[in-house]
Amino acid sequence: MTRITQQNLESYLLGAAVLLLGTIDGGDYKQFIFPLLFFKRLCDIFDEETVTALRE
């Protein structure tokens, strides 16, 4: 399983912010970024638990 580094995550988030910059007000970023971070965390937990279950 490949883990994303803090630096890579920051780079991806900055890239997403730059893409949204022209069309979305600065205060509205959280409506798009937080759900993405939540989904990413859910996927990471699922992957970790799947590996654990397969080992058992």
Secondary structure as a PSIPRED ss2 file (coil, helix, strand):
# PSIPRED VFORMAT (PSIPRED V4.0)

   1 M C   1.000  0.000  0.000
   2 T C   1.000  0.000  0.000
   3 R C   1.000  0.000  0.000
   4 I C   1.000  0.000  0.000
   5 T C   1.000  0.000  0.000
   6 Q H   0.000  1.000  0.000
   7 Q H   0.000  1.000  0.000
   8 N H   0.000  1.000  0.000
   9 L H   0.000  1.000  0.000
  10 E H   0.000  1.000  0.000
  11 S H   0.000  1.000  0.000
  12 Y H   0.000  1.000  0.000
  13 L H   0.000  1.000  0.000
  14 L H   0.000  1.000  0.000
  15 G H   0.000  1.000  0.000
  16 A H   0.000  1.000  0.000
  17 A H   0.000  1.000  0.000
  18 V H   0.000  1.000  0.000
  19 L H   0.000  1.000  0.000
  20 L H   0.000  1.000  0.000
  21 L C   1.000  0.000  0.000
  22 G C   1.000  0.000  0.000
  23 T C   1.000  0.000  0.000
  24 I C   1.000  0.000  0.000
  25 D C   1.000  0.000  0.000
  26 G H   0.000  1.000  0.000
  27 G H   0.000  1.000  0.000
  28 D H   0.000  1.000  0.000
  29 Y C   1.000  0.000  0.000
  30 K H   0.000  1.000  0.000
  31 Q H   0.000  1.000  0.000
  32 F H   0.000  1.000  0.000
  33 I H   0.000  1.000  0.000
  34 F H   0.000  1.000  0.000
  35 P H   0.000  1.000  0.000
  36 L H   0.000  1.000  0.000
  37 L H   0.000  1.000  0.000
  38 F H   0.000  1.000  0.000
  39 F H   0.000  1.000  0.000
  40 K H   0.000  1.000  0.000
  41 R H   0.000  1.000  0.000
  42 L H   0.000  1.000  0.000
  43 C H   0.000  1.000  0.000
  44 D H   0.000  1.000  0.000
  45 I H   0.000  1.000  0.000
  46 F H   0.000  1.000  0.000
  47 D H   0.000  1.000  0.000
  48 E H   0.000  1.000  0.000
  49 E H   0.000  1.000  0.000
  50 T H   0.000  1.000  0.000
  51 V H   0.000  1.000  0.000
  52 T H   0.000  1.000  0.000
  53 A H   0.000  1.000  0.000
  54 L H   0.000  1.000  0.000
  55 R H   0.000  1.000  0.000
  56 E C   1.000  0.000  0.000
